[in-house]
Amino acid sequence: FDYLDIDCIVENNFLINLTPESLEKIELDEKTKNYSKEKWADVNAGMDAVIAEFARCHNDGFAPVSNEAQVLVKKWQDYITENFYTCTTEILAGLGEMYTADERFRENIDSHGEGTAEFMRNAIKEYCR
């Protein structure tokens, strides 16, 4: 599962963040520039694990507004901050929208189960209110 397609979202050490209102470029944190192939594999595996938790939460019938889903959104935001850049609420909201608007993200996320991308987006949207 190649959740993070570096060629698709990183350009000249900038992460492309699509939001409904604008296209923002956010400089990646210094910590990523020296990531080895092994580190990227570990980071991708960690992202994959959190997405799998979202899929289980969705499949178990929890609503995006549930405490279970909201805890996962916080975990996701913290993971992004820890491994990439400071993921503010505004950035997180834009990412959530991108997970369903961009078919590449939707397909990767939904590989864990139909509707996982939409569930993540809706949970993130609630969290960012």
C-alpha positions as CSV (number, residue, x, y, z in Angstrom):
1,F,0.0,0.0,0.0
2,D,1.7,3.2,-1.2
3,Y,-0.3,5.8,0.7
4,L,2.1,8.6,0.3
5,D,3.0,9.0,-3.3
6,I,5.9,11.4,-3.0
7,D,6.0,12.2,-6.7
8,C,2.4,13.3,-6.6
9,I,2.4,15.6,-3.6
10,V,6.0,16.8,-3.1
11,E,7.5,19.2,-5.5
12,N,10.7,21.1,-4.8
13,N,10.5,20.2,-1.1
14,F,7.0,21.7,-0.8
15,L,3.9,19.7,0.1
16,I,0.9,20.6,-2.1
17,N,-2.2,21.2,0.0
18,L,-5.4,21.6,-1.9
19,T,-8.2,23.4,-0.2
20,P,-11.5,24.5,-1.6
21,E,-10.5,28.1,-1.5
22,S,-6.9,28.0,-2.6
23,L,-3.8,26.1,-3.4
24,E,-1.2,26.5,-0.6
25,K,2.4,25.4,-0.6
26,I,3.7,24.4,2.8
27,E,7.3,23.8,3.2
28,L,8.1,20.4,4.6
29,D,9.8,20.3,7.9
30,E,13.5,19.8,7.9
31,K,13.2,16.4,9.4
32,T,12.0,14.8,6.1
33,K,14.8,15.9,3.8
34,N,17.1,13.3,5.1
35,Y,14.6,10.4,5.4
36,S,16.1,7.2,4.0
37,K,14.1,4.7,2.0
38,E,13.7,2.7,5.2
39,K,12.4,5.7,7.1
40,W,9.9,6.5,4.4
41,A,8.7,2.9,4.5
42,D,8.3,3.1,8.3
43,V,6.4,6.4,7.9
44,N,4.1,5.0,5.2
45,A,3.5,1.9,7.3
46,G,2.5,4.1,10.3
47,M,0.2,6.1,8.1
48,D,-1.3,2.8,6.8
49,A,-1.9,1.6,10.3
50,V,-3.8,4.8,11.3
51,I,-5.9,4.6,8.2
52,A,-6.7,1.0,9.0
53,E,-7.9,2.2,12.4
54,F,-10.2,4.6,10.7
55,A,-11.6,1.8,8.5
56,R,-12.2,-0.4,11.6
57,C,-14.0,2.5,13.3
58,H,-16.2,3.1,10.2
59,N,-16.9,-0.6,9.8
60,D,-17.7,-1.0,13.5
61,G,-20.5,1.6,12.9
62,F,-19.1,4.6,14.8
63,A,-20.1,8.0,13.5
64,P,-17.5,10.6,12.4
65,V,-18.6,12.7,15.4
66,S,-18.0,9.8,17.8
67,N,-15.3,10.1,20.5
68,E,-13.6,7.0,18.8
69,A,-13.4,8.8,15.5
70,Q,-12.3,12.1,17.0
71,V,-9.5,10.4,18.9
72,L,-8.3,9.0,15.6
73,V,-8.3,12.4,13.9
74,K,-6.1,13.8,16.7
75,K,-3.8,10.8,16.3
76,W,-3.7,11.5,12.6
77,Q,-2.9,15.1,13.1
78,D,-0.2,14.3,15.6
79,Y,1.3,11.7,13.2
80,I,1.5,14.2,10.4
81,T,3.1,16.8,12.8
82,E,5.6,14.3,14.1
83,N,6.7,13.0,10.7
84,F,6.2,15.9,8.2
85,Y,5.3,19.4,9.3
86,T,3.1,21.2,11.9
87,C,-0.4,20.1,10.9
88,T,-2.6,23.0,12.0
89,T,-6.4,22.7,12.1
90,E,-6.6,24.6,8.8
91,I,-4.1,22.3,7.1
92,L,-5.9,19.3,8.5
93,A,-9.2,20.5,7.2
94,G,-7.7,20.9,3.7
95,L,-6.2,17.5,3.8
96,G,-9.5,16.0,4.8
97,E,-11.2,17.5,1.7
98,M,-8.3,16.3,-0.5
99,Y,-8.9,12.7,0.7
100,T,-12.2,12.6,-1.2
101,A,-11.6,15.2,-3.9
102,D,-8.5,13.6,-5.3
103,E,-9.2,10.1,-6.7
104,R,-5.6,8.9,-5.9
105,F,-6.1,9.6,-2.2
106,R,-9.6,8.2,-2.2
107,E,-8.5,5.0,-3.9
108,N,-5.6,4.5,-1.5
109,I,-7.6,5.2,1.6
110,D,-10.6,3.2,0.4
111,S,-8.3,0.2,-0.2
112,H,-8.9,-0.4,3.6
113,G,-12.7,-0.5,3.0
114,E,-15.3,1.3,0.9
115,G,-16.1,4.6,2.4
116,T,-13.0,5.0,4.6
117,A,-11.9,8.2,2.8
118,E,-15.3,9.8,3.2
119,F,-15.4,8.7,6.9
120,M,-12.0,10.3,7.5
121,R,-13.0,13.5,5.7
122,N,-16.2,13.8,7.8
123,A,-14.4,13.0,11.0
124,I,-11.7,15.6,10.2
125,K,-14.4,18.1,9.2
126,E,-16.1,17.7,12.6
127,Y,-12.8,17.9,14.5
128,C,-11.8,21.1,12.7
129,R,-15.1,22.9,13.5
